[in-house]
């Protein structure tokens, strides 16, 4: 590894950094100077174009502490056009020019977070997602992929301070672990999650670059980088299929707002600004949620069988016509007999289309039957006549009586408050005890006054989709998926019926009573049974001693699951402390870790958070809550155990493990919550306990 002042190549590389930043600034200025006065036909076009230009300017921002490039590839032979430009996979992106000075350097490419070109259009930095950049992540001594040299760069802030070379074609040079790579993985962090574009591993890269057409499920233990892989996969797909995904849209779904805030800067740092982020609760927010369910009730409401109950209840509103319909047109009367109307209704029911679509089709089908009679009588009606017949008062009255409109929220309200209505449509699906469990003890008078629970909102979303098809996106990333109920999976699946999905999770971290039992079952509920299941078992983030300690819980919470194997050379800092002074000793542990560089998280059972917050305040130690921005002055986050999932800190103090377990409705869920809390540390963990440790950790 070369350092400042020892090698002339370092000066050359620094010059390339400066020139690349200058080129990026020129690219931004070119966009800022665009005059669209004479190229837009109207104010609507002008507004759209202005928004696109604004997005482009934001994407070209130069973040001073974010290196423009982190690696270099020297090819033995110049790559062909298809490899450099990506062929059909490059739709919508900036393709690097195949002409110009880069070929004079023997096929040398600087790999970075975005494409940068000079005034002549020649590339100075190649996007990490381009096919020509792929060997940076996958080339090895065994498979050099025509790369003679791979160079990694080390930065302090935004300044290039070191580089490290691998001569992949030199048999005399032994394969070694990259020190710069290890340093980047272990680098302390303050603030939101960073991208891992400089440290993506081969097995991660394979998932990131998987095609858009197929869905992927990633099972990954703590520290394996599954969340980062999912976000970088979105960035890659937007690069390779930009035009298609611009039309259909992309969505990242996380477990809660704190988590979304933690990851929200990753995609913008990679130049992607158009990806929407939401929770499942956001997706199904048809009503205001003000209530909660007992765990047993929520499990039943989240069961996939509820979809059949809702379907039965909805279509029970369709009734056979009692009599025929007579349509008056001028002096003529046209009668559609009851048996023909019954046949029309039966055909619509058999087609399996949405309730609302069938209701809209019914008057047109009746009108068509009238037009057939008109034609037999020698008339020549056209589409205007058919539409007029469909709007006839008699036809509209019949449709209203046979196939009435149904409000999804009112349908769910009736199911949850009318025991007879529920029993009629849950017969053979839910047991009597299950029906009793989901019925509200205190019925609500109206949809607005009802105290809807999160599980109720999902039921309303299911009913809404039965009536009218939910809009489908091009790609959906679902993180922390192991905590979803089958009905929640169905809600997400509706958002990507014509698109694909990336499902991320860890069965051992399922902390809801309805947590996923197997990925095959979950993918079936999602509607992606054909998805490829990948498993990440190499731990890049959690220290060896910490993950080994946490893995003692695996036989009790996820038997048969492969433990994460830490590949960190630094074993990290790990200590278990019996505390006698209660919160005072916990505060002392926090103060000790704050003397180190990086972020610190104090994780505790939810019920203990107020007491610890008061103790921190009394000691004069500032802190923030999950989702709030840390600063170099305030680096401590006080985290309720229920919100710890998906978050990472350089150092963690875990308060009273047994209290974390006891805070959940059952022991297995509590142990899973504890497993999550134990694995949030990247560099060090202190476990403090005044009472005994859970026996599963001691054994």
C-alpha positions as CSV (number, residue, x, y, z in Angstrom):
1,X,0.0,0.0,0.0
2,X,1.5,3.3,-1.1
3,X,1.2,6.5,1.0
4,X,1.8,10.2,0.4
5,X,5.3,11.3,-0.4
6,X,6.6,7.8,-1.3
7,X,5.3,7.3,-4.8
8,X,5.0,9.5,-7.8
9,X,1.9,7.6,-9.0
10,X,0.0,9.0,-6.1
11,X,0.5,12.5,-7.4
12,X,-0.8,11.5,-10.8
13,X,-3.8,9.9,-9.3
14,X,-4.5,13.0,-7.3
15,X,-4.3,15.0,-10.5
16,X,-6.9,12.7,-12.0
17,X,-9.2,13.3,-9.0
18,X,-8.9,17.1,-9.5
19,X,-9.4,16.9,-13.2
20,X,-12.5,14.6,-12.7
21,X,-14.0,17.0,-10.2
22,X,-13.4,19.8,-12.7
23,X,-15.1,17.8,-15.5
24,X,-18.1,17.0,-13.3
25,X,-18.4,20.7,-12.4
26,X,-18.4,21.5,-16.1
27,X,-21.1,18.9,-16.8
28,X,-23.2,20.5,-14.1
29,X,-22.7,24.0,-15.5
30,X,-23.6,22.8,-18.9
31,X,-27.0,21.6,-17.6
32,X,-27.5,24.8,-15.5
33,X,-26.9,26.9,-18.6
34,X,-29.5,25.2,-20.8
35,X,-32.1,27.6,-22.3
36,X,-35.4,25.9,-22.9
37,X,-37.3,29.0,-24.0
38,X,-37.6,27.9,-27.7
39,X,-37.9,24.2,-27.3
40,X,-41.1,23.8,-25.4
41,X,-44.5,23.9,-27.0
42,X,-46.5,24.9,-23.9
43,X,-46.2,25.5,-20.2
44,X,-46.8,21.9,-19.3
45,X,-43.9,20.7,-21.4
46,X,-41.8,23.5,-20.0
47,X,-42.6,22.5,-16.4
48,X,-41.8,18.8,-17.1
49,X,-38.5,19.8,-18.8
50,X,-37.6,22.1,-15.9
51,X,-38.2,19.4,-13.4
52,X,-36.0,17.0,-15.4
53,X,-33.2,19.5,-15.6
54,X,-33.5,20.2,-11.9
55,X,-33.2,16.4,-11.2
56,X,-30.2,16.2,-13.5
57,X,-28.5,19.1,-11.7
58,X,-29.0,17.3,-8.3
59,X,-27.7,14.1,-9.8
60,X,-24.5,15.9,-10.9
61,X,-23.8,17.3,-7.4
62,X,-20.2,16.8,-6.2
63,X,-20.2,15.7,-2.6
64,X,-16.9,17.0,-1.2
65,X,-16.3,14.1,1.2
66,X,-17.4,11.4,-1.3
67,X,-14.7,10.2,-3.7
68,X,-15.6,10.4,-7.4
69,X,-13.7,7.1,-7.9
70,X,-12.5,4.4,-5.6
71,X,-10.8,2.0,-8.0
72,X,-8.9,1.5,-11.3
73,X,-8.8,-1.3,-13.8
74,X,-6.0,-1.8,-16.3
75,X,-7.1,-4.2,-19.0
76,X,-4.7,-6.4,-20.9
77,X,-6.7,-5.8,-24.0
78,X,-9.1,-3.0,-24.8
79,X,-12.7,-4.2,-24.0
80,X,-15.1,-4.3,-26.9
81,X,-18.0,-2.0,-27.5
82,X,-20.6,-4.3,-26.0
83,X,-18.7,-4.7,-22.8
84,X,-17.9,-1.0,-22.5
85,X,-21.3,0.3,-23.4
86,X,-23.4,-2.6,-22.1
87,X,-25.4,-3.4,-25.3
88,X,-29.1,-3.6,-24.8
89,X,-28.7,-3.5,-21.0
90,X,-27.6,0.2,-21.2
91,X,-30.9,1.6,-22.2
92,X,-31.3,5.2,-20.9
93,X,-27.9,5.7,-19.5
94,X,-24.8,7.7,-20.6
95,X,-22.7,5.3,-22.7
96,X,-19.0,6.1,-22.6
97,X,-17.4,7.0,-25.9
98,X,-15.4,4.3,-27.6
99,X,-13.2,6.8,-29.1
100,X,-10.6,9.1,-27.5
101,X,-7.6,9.0,-25.2
102,X,-8.7,6.2,-22.9
103,X,-7.5,3.7,-25.4
104,X,-4.1,5.3,-25.4
105,X,-3.7,4.3,-21.8
106,X,-4.1,0.6,-22.7
107,X,-7.7,0.2,-21.6
108,X,-7.5,2.0,-18.2
109,X,-10.7,2.7,-16.4
110,X,-11.4,4.6,-13.2
111,X,-14.4,3.1,-11.4
112,X,-16.6,5.4,-9.4
113,X,-20.1,6.3,-8.2
114,X,-21.2,7.9,-11.5
115,X,-20.0,8.6,-15.0
116,X,-17.9,11.6,-15.6
117,X,-16.6,12.8,-19.0
118,X,-14.4,15.6,-20.3
119,X,-15.3,18.3,-22.8
120,X,-14.7,16.0,-25.7
121,X,-17.0,13.3,-24.3
122,X,-14.2,10.9,-23.3
123,X,-14.8,9.2,-20.0
124,X,-12.7,10.1,-17.0
125,X,-14.7,8.0,-14.5
126,X,-16.8,4.9,-15.4
127,X,-20.0,4.2,-13.5
128,X,-19.6,1.2,-11.2
129,X,-22.7,-0.3,-12.8
130,X,-21.3,-0.4,-16.3
131,X,-20.3,-3.9,-17.6
132,X,-16.7,-2.8,-18.0
133,X,-16.6,-2.1,-14.2
134,X,-17.8,-5.6,-13.2
135,X,-14.3,-7.2,-13.0
136,X,-13.5,-4.7,-10.2
137,X,-15.8,-6.8,-8.0
138,X,-15.4,-10.3,-9.5
139,X,-11.9,-10.6,-11.0
140,X,-9.4,-12.8,-9.1
141,X,-6.1,-14.6,-9.5
142,X,-8.0,-17.7,-10.6
143,X,-10.2,-15.7,-13.0
144,X,-8.5,-12.4,-13.8
145,X,-11.1,-11.5,-16.6
146,X,-8.3,-9.9,-18.7
147,X,-7.5,-7.4,-15.9
148,X,-3.8,-7.0,-15.5
149,X,-4.0,-4.6,-12.5
150,X,-6.7,-3.7,-10.0
151,X,-6.0,-0.6,-7.9
152,X,-7.9,0.5,-4.8
153,X,-7.8,4.0,-3.5
154,X,-7.8,5.1,0.1
155,X,-9.3,8.5,1.1
156,X,-9.3,10.7,4.1
157,X,-12.4,12.9,3.8
158,X,-12.3,13.7,0.1
159,X,-8.5,13.6,-0.2
160,X,-6.8,10.6,-1.9
161,X,-4.2,9.5,0.5
162,X,-3.2,5.9,-0.5
163,X,-3.5,3.3,-3.1
164,X,-3.1,-0.5,-3.2
165,X,-2.4,-2.7,-6.3
166,X,-3.2,-6.3,-7.2
167,X,-1.4,-7.7,-10.3
168,X,-3.9,-10.3,-11.2
169,X,-1.8,-11.8,-14.1
170,X,1.4,-12.0,-12.1
171,X,1.8,-15.6,-10.8
172,X,4.6,-14.6,-8.5
173,X,2.4,-12.2,-6.5
174,X,0.4,-14.1,-3.9
175,X,-3.3,-13.3,-3.3
176,X,-3.7,-11.2,-0.1
177,X,-6.6,-9.5,1.7
178,X,-6.9,-5.9,0.8
179,X,-6.1,-3.6,3.8
180,X,-7.9,-0.7,2.1
181,X,-11.0,-2.8,1.7
182,X,-10.9,-3.9,5.3
183,X,-10.4,-0.3,6.4
184,X,-13.3,0.9,4.3
185,X,-15.6,-1.8,5.7
186,X,-14.6,-1.0,9.3
187,X,-14.5,2.8,8.9
188,X,-16.4,4.5,11.7
189,X,-19.7,6.2,10.7
190,X,-21.7,9.0,12.0
191,X,-25.1,9.7,10.5
192,X,-27.2,7.7,8.0
193,X,-26.2,4.6,6.2
194,X,-23.5,4.9,3.5
195,X,-23.3,3.1,0.1
196,X,-20.9,0.1,-0.1
197,X,-20.1,0.6,-3.7
198,X,-16.4,0.4,-3.0
199,X,-16.6,-2.8,-1.0
200,X,-19.2,-4.9,-2.8
201,X,-18.1,-8.6,-2.7
202,X,-18.4,-11.1,-5.6
203,X,-21.4,-12.9,-4.1
204,X,-23.1,-9.6,-3.5
205,X,-22.3,-8.3,-6.9
206,X,-24.0,-11.4,-8.5
207,X,-27.3,-10.4,-6.7
208,X,-26.9,-6.7,-7.5
209,X,-26.6,-7.4,-11.2
210,X,-29.3,-10.0,-11.5
211,X,-31.7,-9.2,-14.4
212,X,-34.9,-7.2,-14.0
213,X,-37.2,-9.9,-15.2
214,X,-36.6,-12.3,-12.3
215,X,-37.3,-11.8,-8.6
216,X,-34.6,-12.5,-6.0
217,X,-34.9,-13.4,-2.3
218,X,-31.9,-12.8,-0.1
219,X,-31.6,-14.6,3.2
220,X,-28.8,-12.8,5.1
221,X,-27.7,-12.8,8.7
222,X,-26.6,-9.7,10.6
223,X,-23.7,-7.8,8.9
224,X,-23.9,-9.6,5.6
225,X,-24.9,-6.5,3.7
226,X,-28.3,-7.6,2.5
227,X,-29.9,-4.1,2.8
228,X,-27.0,-2.5,1.0
229,X,-27.2,-5.2,-1.7
230,X,-30.9,-4.4,-2.2
231,X,-30.4,-0.7,-2.5
232,X,-27.4,-1.1,-4.9
233,X,-29.6,-3.5,-6.9
234,X,-32.1,-0.8,-7.4
235,X,-29.4,1.6,-8.5
236,X,-28.1,-1.0,-10.9
237,X,-31.5,-1.7,-12.4
238,X,-32.2,2.0,-12.9
239,X,-28.9,2.2,-14.8
240,X,-29.5,-0.8,-17.0
241,X,-33.3,-0.3,-17.5
242,X,-33.8,3.4,-16.9
243,X,-36.5,4.1,-19.5
244,X,-38.6,1.1,-18.6
245,X,-38.4,1.8,-14.8
246,X,-39.1,5.5,-15.4
247,X,-42.4,4.4,-16.9
248,X,-43.3,1.8,-14.3
249,X,-41.6,3.1,-11.2
250,X,-39.6,1.6,-8.3
251,X,-40.3,1.4,-4.6
252,X,-38.2,0.5,-1.5
253,X,-40.3,-0.8,1.4
254,X,-38.8,-0.7,4.9
255,X,-40.1,-1.7,8.4
256,X,-40.5,1.7,9.9
257,X,-39.7,5.4,9.4
258,X,-36.5,5.3,11.4
259,X,-35.1,2.6,9.1
260,X,-36.1,4.6,6.0
261,X,-34.5,7.7,7.3
262,X,-31.3,5.7,8.0
263,X,-31.1,4.4,4.4
264,X,-32.5,7.4,2.6
265,X,-29.1,8.9,1.5
266,X,-27.7,5.7,-0.1
267,X,-29.4,6.1,-3.5
268,X,-29.0,9.9,-3.8
269,X,-25.2,9.4,-3.2
270,X,-25.3,7.1,-6.2
271,X,-27.1,9.7,-8.3
272,X,-30.6,8.1,-8.1
273,X,-33.2,10.5,-6.9
274,X,-36.5,9.1,-8.1
275,X,-37.0,6.0,-6.0
276,X,-39.9,6.2,-3.6
277,X,-39.5,4.8,-0.1
278,X,-42.4,3.7,2.1
279,X,-43.5,1.3,4.9
280,X,-46.2,-1.3,4.4
281,X,-48.5,0.9,6.6
282,X,-48.0,3.7,4.1
283,X,-49.1,1.5,1.2
284,X,-52.3,0.5,2.9
285,X,-53.2,3.9,4.4
286,X,-56.8,3.9,3.2
287,X,-58.1,4.8,6.7
288,X,-56.6,6.4,9.8
289,X,-55.1,3.8,12.1
290,X,-55.8,4.6,15.8
291,X,-56.2,1.1,17.3
292,X,-54.1,-2.0,18.1
293,X,-54.9,-5.7,18.1
294,X,-53.9,-8.4,20.6
295,X,-51.2,-10.6,19.2
296,X,-53.5,-13.5,18.7
297,X,-56.1,-11.4,16.8
298,X,-53.4,-9.8,14.6
299,X,-52.2,-13.3,13.6
300,X,-55.6,-14.3,12.4
301,X,-56.2,-11.0,10.6
302,X,-52.9,-11.4,8.9
303,X,-53.6,-15.0,7.8
304,X,-53.9,-15.5,4.1
305,X,-57.3,-17.2,4.7
306,X,-58.8,-13.8,5.3
307,X,-58.5,-13.1,1.6
308,X,-61.0,-15.9,0.9
309,X,-63.3,-14.5,3.6
310,X,-63.2,-11.1,2.0
311,X,-63.8,-12.4,-1.5
312,X,-66.8,-14.3,-0.3
313,X,-68.2,-11.4,1.6
314,X,-67.7,-9.0,-1.4
315,X,-69.3,-11.2,-4.0
316,X,-72.2,-12.0,-1.7
317,X,-73.5,-8.6,-2.8
318,X,-74.1,-9.9,-6.3
319,X,-77.7,-11.3,-6.5
320,X,-79.5,-13.0,-9.4
321,X,-81.9,-10.6,-11.2
322,X,-85.5,-11.0,-10.1
323,X,-87.0,-10.0,-13.4
324,X,-86.1,-8.9,-16.9
325,X,-85.4,-5.4,-18.0
326,X,-87.3,-3.2,-20.5
327,X,-85.5,-0.5,-22.4
328,X,-87.6,2.2,-24.1
329,X,-86.1,3.8,-27.2
330,X,-88.5,6.2,-28.9
331,X,-91.6,4.3,-29.7
332,X,-89.9,0.9,-29.4
333,X,-89.6,-1.2,-26.3
334,X,-86.8,-3.8,-26.0
335,X,-87.0,-6.5,-23.3
336,X,-84.0,-8.6,-22.1
337,X,-85.6,-11.6,-20.3
338,X,-84.5,-12.7,-16.8
339,X,-82.8,-15.9,-18.0
340,X,-80.6,-13.9,-20.4
341,X,-79.6,-11.5,-17.6
342,X,-78.8,-14.5,-15.3
343,X,-76.5,-15.9,-18.0
344,X,-74.7,-12.5,-18.4
345,X,-74.2,-12.3,-14.6
346,X,-72.9,-15.9,-14.5
347,X,-70.4,-15.3,-17.3
348,X,-69.0,-12.2,-15.6
349,X,-68.6,-14.1,-12.3
350,X,-66.9,-16.9,-14.1
351,X,-64.3,-14.6,-15.8
352,X,-62.7,-13.8,-12.4
353,X,-62.2,-10.2,-13.2
354,X,-62.3,-7.5,-10.5
355,X,-65.6,-6.8,-8.9
356,X,-65.6,-3.2,-10.1
357,X,-64.6,-4.0,-13.6
358,X,-67.4,-6.6,-13.8
359,X,-69.9,-4.1,-12.5
360,X,-68.8,-1.6,-15.2
361,X,-69.0,-4.3,-17.9
362,X,-72.6,-5.4,-16.9
363,X,-74.5,-2.5,-18.4
364,X,-72.5,-2.8,-21.6
365,X,-73.3,-6.5,-21.8
366,X,-77.0,-5.8,-21.3
367,X,-76.9,-3.0,-23.9
368,X,-75.2,-5.5,-26.3
369,X,-78.2,-7.9,-25.8
370,X,-80.5,-5.0,-26.7
371,X,-78.5,-4.1,-29.8
372,X,-78.7,-7.7,-31.0
373,X,-82.5,-7.5,-30.9
374,X,-82.3,-4.1,-32.8
375,X,-80.2,-5.6,-35.5
376,X,-82.6,-8.6,-35.9
377,X,-85.4,-6.0,-36.3
378,X,-83.6,-4.4,-39.2
379,X,-82.0,-1.4,-37.4
380,X,-78.3,-0.5,-37.7
381,X,-77.3,0.7,-34.2
382,X,-73.7,1.9,-33.6
383,X,-71.5,2.3,-30.5
384,X,-73.3,5.5,-29.6
385,X,-76.6,3.7,-29.3
386,X,-75.0,1.0,-27.2
387,X,-73.6,3.5,-24.8
388,X,-76.9,5.3,-24.6
389,X,-78.7,2.0,-23.8
390,X,-76.0,1.3,-21.1
391,X,-76.9,4.6,-19.5
392,X,-80.6,4.0,-19.7
393,X,-82.4,4.5,-16.3
394,X,-83.9,1.0,-16.3
395,X,-80.5,-0.6,-17.0
396,X,-78.8,1.5,-14.3
397,X,-81.5,0.5,-11.8
398,X,-81.0,-3.2,-12.6
399,X,-77.2,-3.0,-12.2
400,X,-77.6,-1.2,-8.9
401,X,-79.8,-4.0,-7.6
402,X,-77.9,-6.9,-9.1
403,X,-74.3,-5.8,-8.8
404,X,-74.2,-2.9,-6.3
405,X,-71.3,-0.7,-5.5
406,X,-69.3,-1.8,-2.4
407,X,-67.1,0.4,-0.3
408,X,-64.1,-1.7,0.9
409,X,-63.8,-0.1,4.3
410,X,-67.5,-0.6,4.9
411,X,-67.2,-4.2,3.9
412,X,-64.4,-4.9,6.4
413,X,-66.3,-2.9,9.1
414,X,-69.3,-5.2,8.6
415,X,-67.2,-8.3,8.8
416,X,-65.6,-7.2,12.0
417,X,-68.8,-6.1,13.7
418,X,-71.5,-8.4,12.4
419,X,-71.1,-11.9,13.8
420,X,-73.7,-13.4,11.5
421,X,-72.2,-11.8,8.4
422,X,-68.7,-13.0,9.4
423,X,-70.0,-16.5,10.2
424,X,-71.7,-16.8,6.8
425,X,-68.6,-16.0,4.8
426,X,-65.9,-17.5,7.1
427,X,-67.7,-20.9,7.3
428,X,-65.1,-23.7,6.6
429,X,-62.3,-21.1,6.6
430,X,-62.1,-19.8,10.1
431,X,-63.0,-21.7,13.2
432,X,-65.6,-20.4,15.6
433,X,-62.9,-19.3,18.1
434,X,-61.0,-17.5,15.3
435,X,-64.2,-15.7,14.2
436,X,-64.8,-14.6,17.8
437,X,-61.2,-13.4,18.1
438,X,-61.4,-11.0,15.1
439,X,-64.8,-9.6,16.0
440,X,-64.7,-6.1,17.7
441,X,-65.9,-6.1,21.2
442,X,-67.2,-2.6,20.8
443,X,-68.7,-2.0,17.3
444,X,-68.0,1.3,15.6
445,X,-70.8,3.4,14.2
446,X,-69.0,4.4,11.0
447,X,-65.8,4.0,9.0
448,X,-64.5,7.4,10.3
449,X,-65.2,6.7,14.0
450,X,-63.8,3.2,13.9
451,X,-60.5,2.5,15.7
452,X,-58.8,0.7,12.9
453,X,-55.7,-1.4,13.6
454,X,-52.7,-1.9,11.2
455,X,-54.0,-5.4,10.4
456,X,-57.5,-3.9,9.6
457,X,-55.9,-1.5,7.1
458,X,-54.3,-4.4,5.3
459,X,-57.7,-6.1,5.1
460,X,-59.2,-2.9,3.6
461,X,-56.3,-2.9,1.0
462,X,-57.1,-6.5,0.1
463,X,-60.8,-5.6,-0.4
464,X,-59.9,-2.5,-2.4
465,X,-57.9,-4.7,-4.8
466,X,-60.7,-7.1,-5.1
467,X,-62.8,-4.2,-6.4
468,X,-60.3,-2.4,-8.4
469,X,-56.8,-3.5,-9.5
470,X,-53.9,-2.0,-7.7
471,X,-51.3,-0.2,-9.8
472,X,-48.2,-2.4,-10.4
473,X,-44.6,-1.1,-10.3
474,X,-41.6,-2.2,-12.3
475,X,-39.6,-3.2,-9.3
476,X,-40.1,-3.4,-5.5
477,X,-37.5,-3.9,-2.9
478,X,-38.9,-5.3,0.4
479,X,-36.5,-5.2,3.3
480,X,-36.8,-6.8,6.7
481,X,-39.4,-9.0,5.0
482,X,-39.4,-11.7,7.7
483,X,-41.7,-9.6,9.9
484,X,-44.6,-9.5,7.4
485,X,-47.8,-11.4,7.7
486,X,-49.2,-13.3,4.8
487,X,-51.7,-10.6,4.1
488,X,-49.0,-8.0,4.2
489,X,-47.0,-10.0,1.7
490,X,-50.1,-10.0,-0.5
491,X,-50.4,-6.2,-0.2
492,X,-46.8,-5.8,-1.4
493,X,-47.2,-8.4,-4.1
494,X,-50.1,-6.4,-5.5
495,X,-47.6,-3.5,-6.1
496,X,-45.5,-5.7,-8.4
497,X,-47.8,-8.1,-10.2
498,X,-46.3,-7.1,-13.6
499,X,-42.9,-6.3,-12.2
500,X,-40.2,-8.0,-10.2
501,X,-39.1,-7.9,-6.5
502,X,-36.0,-8.1,-4.4
503,X,-36.9,-9.6,-1.0
504,X,-34.4,-9.1,1.9
505,X,-34.6,-10.6,5.3
506,X,-33.3,-12.9,8.0
507,X,-35.6,-15.6,9.4
508,X,-33.7,-15.5,12.7
509,X,-34.7,-11.8,13.1
510,X,-38.4,-12.3,12.8
511,X,-39.8,-10.4,15.8
512,X,-43.6,-10.5,15.2
513,X,-46.0,-13.3,16.3
514,X,-46.7,-13.9,12.6
515,X,-43.1,-13.9,11.5
516,X,-42.2,-15.8,8.3
517,X,-41.5,-19.5,8.8
518,X,-40.0,-20.1,5.4
519,X,-39.1,-18.0,2.3
520,X,-40.8,-20.4,0.0
521,X,-44.1,-19.9,1.8
522,X,-43.5,-16.1,2.0
523,X,-42.8,-15.9,-1.7
524,X,-45.9,-17.8,-2.5
525,X,-48.0,-15.2,-0.6
526,X,-46.1,-12.4,-2.5
527,X,-47.0,-14.0,-5.8
528,X,-43.3,-14.6,-6.6
529,X,-43.0,-18.3,-6.1
530,X,-40.5,-18.6,-8.9
531,X,-38.0,-16.2,-7.2
532,X,-34.4,-17.4,-6.7
533,X,-33.4,-17.7,-3.0
534,X,-29.8,-16.6,-2.3
535,X,-28.1,-16.9,1.1
536,X,-25.4,-14.5,2.3
537,X,-23.4,-16.0,5.2
538,X,-20.2,-14.0,5.1
539,X,-20.3,-11.3,7.8
540,X,-18.6,-8.1,6.8
541,X,-20.0,-5.8,9.5
542,X,-20.3,-7.6,12.8
543,X,-17.1,-8.5,14.7
544,X,-16.2,-12.1,15.2
545,X,-16.6,-12.3,19.0
546,X,-20.0,-10.5,18.8
547,X,-21.5,-12.6,16.1
548,X,-20.3,-15.8,17.8
549,X,-21.9,-14.7,21.1
550,X,-25.2,-13.8,19.4
551,X,-25.2,-17.1,17.4
552,X,-25.7,-19.0,20.7
553,X,-29.4,-18.0,20.3
554,X,-29.8,-19.5,16.8
555,X,-30.7,-23.1,17.9
556,X,-33.5,-21.6,19.9
557,X,-34.9,-19.1,17.4
558,X,-34.0,-20.5,13.9
559,X,-32.8,-24.1,14.1
560,X,-31.1,-25.2,10.9
561,X,-30.2,-21.7,9.8
562,X,-26.5,-21.3,8.8
563,X,-24.7,-19.0,11.3
564,X,-22.9,-15.9,10.0
565,X,-19.2,-16.4,9.7
566,X,-17.4,-13.1,10.3
567,X,-14.5,-12.4,7.8
568,X,-13.4,-9.4,9.8
569,X,-9.6,-9.5,10.6
570,X,-10.3,-7.2,13.5
571,X,-12.1,-9.3,16.2
572,X,-13.6,-6.1,17.6
573,X,-14.3,-5.0,21.2
574,X,-16.6,-7.2,23.3
575,X,-17.4,-7.1,27.0
576,X,-20.1,-8.5,29.3
577,X,-20.5,-6.5,32.6
578,X,-22.5,-7.1,35.7
579,X,-23.7,-3.7,36.9
580,X,-24.5,-2.9,40.5
581,X,-25.3,0.9,40.2
582,X,-28.0,0.4,37.6
583,X,-28.4,3.2,35.1
584,X,-25.2,4.9,36.4
585,X,-23.1,2.0,35.2
586,X,-24.9,2.0,31.9
587,X,-24.2,5.7,31.5
588,X,-20.5,5.1,32.3
589,X,-20.3,2.4,29.6
590,X,-21.7,4.9,27.1
591,X,-19.2,7.6,28.2
592,X,-16.4,5.1,27.7
593,X,-17.4,4.2,24.2
594,X,-17.9,7.9,23.3
595,X,-14.2,8.3,23.8
596,X,-13.7,6.2,20.7
597,X,-14.3,7.4,17.1
598,X,-17.7,6.7,15.6
599,X,-21.3,6.3,16.4
600,X,-22.7,4.8,19.7
601,X,-26.0,3.2,20.2
602,X,-27.6,2.4,23.6
603,X,-30.2,-0.3,23.0
604,X,-32.6,-1.2,25.7
605,X,-36.0,-2.8,26.3
606,X,-38.7,-0.2,25.4
607,X,-40.0,0.0,29.0
608,X,-36.5,1.0,30.2
609,X,-35.9,3.8,27.7
610,X,-37.4,6.7,29.8
611,X,-35.3,5.8,32.8
612,X,-32.1,5.7,30.8
613,X,-33.0,8.9,29.0
614,X,-33.3,10.7,32.3
615,X,-30.0,9.2,33.5
616,X,-28.2,10.4,30.3
617,X,-29.6,13.9,30.8
618,X,-28.6,14.0,34.4
619,X,-25.1,13.0,33.4
620,X,-25.0,15.8,30.7
621,X,-24.7,13.3,27.8
622,X,-26.6,14.4,24.8
623,X,-28.4,11.9,22.7
624,X,-30.9,11.5,19.8
625,X,-33.6,8.9,19.0
626,X,-33.7,6.5,16.1
627,X,-34.2,8.3,12.8
628,X,-32.8,11.6,14.2
629,X,-29.5,12.8,12.7
630,X,-26.4,12.3,14.8
631,X,-23.6,14.8,14.6
632,X,-19.9,14.8,15.6
633,X,-21.0,16.6,18.8
634,X,-23.9,14.2,19.5
635,X,-23.0,10.7,18.5
636,X,-25.1,8.7,21.0
637,X,-28.5,7.3,19.9
638,X,-30.9,5.9,22.5
639,X,-32.7,3.0,20.8
640,X,-35.8,1.1,22.0
641,X,-35.2,-2.6,21.2
642,X,-38.4,-2.6,19.0
643,X,-36.8,-0.1,16.6
644,X,-33.2,-1.5,16.4
645,X,-33.8,-3.7,13.4
646,X,-31.8,-2.7,10.4
647,X,-29.8,0.0,12.2
648,X,-26.0,-0.1,12.8
649,X,-23.6,1.7,15.1
650,X,-19.9,1.5,15.5
651,X,-20.3,0.7,19.2
652,X,-23.3,-0.5,21.2
653,X,-24.2,-0.7,24.8
654,X,-26.9,-3.3,25.3
655,X,-28.8,-2.8,28.5
656,X,-30.4,-5.8,30.4
657,X,-30.8,-8.6,27.7
658,X,-33.4,-10.4,29.9
659,X,-35.6,-7.3,29.9
660,X,-35.5,-7.3,26.1
661,X,-36.7,-10.9,26.1
662,X,-39.4,-10.2,28.7
663,X,-40.7,-7.2,26.7
664,X,-42.1,-9.5,24.0
665,X,-45.4,-11.6,24.1
666,X,-43.5,-14.9,24.0
667,X,-40.0,-16.2,24.6
668,X,-39.1,-17.0,21.0
669,X,-40.0,-13.6,19.8
670,X,-38.1,-12.1,22.8
671,X,-35.0,-14.1,21.9
672,X,-35.2,-13.0,18.3
673,X,-35.5,-9.4,19.4
674,X,-32.4,-9.9,21.6
675,X,-30.5,-11.5,18.6
676,X,-31.3,-8.3,16.6
677,X,-30.1,-6.0,19.5
678,X,-26.9,-8.0,19.9
679,X,-25.9,-7.7,16.3
680,X,-26.1,-3.9,15.8
681,X,-22.5,-3.2,16.6
682,X,-19.8,-2.9,13.8
683,X,-16.7,-2.4,16.0
684,X,-17.6,-3.1,19.6
685,X,-20.3,-4.2,22.1
686,X,-20.7,-3.9,25.9
687,X,-23.5,-6.0,27.4
688,X,-24.6,-4.7,30.8
689,X,-26.9,-6.6,33.2
690,X,-28.1,-6.2,36.7
691,X,-30.2,-9.3,36.7
692,X,-29.2,-12.7,35.2
693,X,-28.5,-13.2,31.5
694,X,-31.0,-15.3,29.5
695,X,-30.0,-19.0,29.9
696,X,-29.7,-19.4,26.2
697,X,-26.7,-17.0,26.2
698,X,-25.0,-18.6,29.2
699,X,-25.1,-22.2,27.8
